[in-house]
Amino acid sequence: MRVKNSQLDSQNKMLDVEQEQLSEGNAKAIAGNQDLEKENQALKKQIAMRIQQIDINNLLKEIDTEELQLLAKNNKQMNYTMEQMMTKWNIIVNANQG
């Protein structure tokens, strides 16, 4: 019985040492996992940003620059015409008042 008890005590000590080593390993693994999770979150944000940039670039590719130039030219002409009309209107109003 004493021999068996001694063997069990030795085995218990070895298991205690092994448990301590495994606990330390687990603690290190948990800390490492937390660091990796933070890195993953940062990478997910970067991926989302890149996806948005790609979407914007795709939208910009769909814009017809010639059409924009034509619209700008028409807008410029419209502004010029409107300015002339307002000038003539002011002349008419001033002539009727005077």
C-alpha positions in Angstrom: 0.0 0.0 0.0 2.9 2.4 0.9 4.5 1.7 -2.5 1.3 2.3 -4.3 0.7 5.4 -2.2 4.2 6.6 -3.0 3.6 6.0 -6.7 0.3 7.9 -6.7 2.0 10.8 -4.8 4.7 10.9 -7.5 2.2 10.7 -10.2 0.1 13.4 -8.6 3.2 15.7 -8.4 3.9 15.1 -12.1 0.3 15.9 -13.0 0.5 19.1 -10.9 3.6 20.1 -12.8 2.0 19.2 -16.1 -1.1 21.2 -15.2 1.0 24.2 -14.3 2.8 24.0 -17.6 -0.4 23.6 -19.6 -2.0 26.5 -17.7 1.0 28.7 -18.5 0.8 27.6 -22.2 -2.9 28.4 -22.2 -2.4 31.8 -20.7 0.2 32.6 -23.4 -2.1 31.3 -26.1 -5.0 33.4 -24.8 -2.8 36.5 -24.8 -1.6 35.7 -28.3 -5.2 35.2 -29.5 -6.2 38.5 -28.1 -3.4 40.2 -30.1 -4.4 38.3 -33.2 -8.0 39.3 -32.7 -7.0 43.0 -32.5 -5.0 42.6 -35.7 -7.9 40.8 -37.4 -10.2 43.7 -36.5 -7.7 46.2 -38.0 -7.5 44.1 -41.1 -11.2 43.9 -41.4 -11.4 47.7 -41.3 -8.8 47.9 -44.0 -10.6 45.4 -46.2 -13.9 47.3 -45.8 -12.1 50.5 -46.7 -10.5 48.9 -49.8 -13.9 47.5 -50.9 -15.4 51.1 -50.6 -12.5 52.4 -52.7 -13.1 49.8 -55.3 -16.8 50.6 -55.4 -16.0 54.3 -55.8 -13.5 53.6 -58.5 -16.0 51.5 -60.3 -18.6 54.3 -60.1 -16.1 56.9 -61.3 -15.3 54.6 -64.3 -19.0 54.8 -65.3 -18.9 58.6 -65.5 -18.8 59.8 -69.0 -16.3 62.7 -69.0 -17.5 63.9 -72.4 -21.0 64.2 -71.1 -19.8 66.1 -68.1 -17.9 68.5 -70.3 -21.0 69.0 -72.4 -23.1 69.6 -69.2 -20.5 72.1 -68.0 -20.5 73.9 -71.3 -24.3 74.0 -71.4 -24.3 75.3 -67.8 -21.9 78.0 -68.7 -24.1 79.0 -71.7 -27.2 79.0 -69.5 -25.5 81.2 -66.9 -24.4 83.7 -69.6 -28.0 83.7 -71.1 -29.5 84.2 -67.6 -27.1 87.0 -66.9 -28.0 88.8 -70.1 -31.7 88.3 -69.4 -31.4 89.8 -65.9 -29.4 92.8 -67.3 -32.2 93.5 -69.9 -34.8 93.0 -67.2 -33.1 95.6 -64.9 -32.9 98.0 -67.9 -36.6 97.6 -68.5 -37.5 98.0 -64.8 -35.3 101.1 -64.5 -36.8 102.6 -67.7 -40.4 102.1 -66.4 -39.5 103.6 -63.0 -37.8 106.6 -64.5 
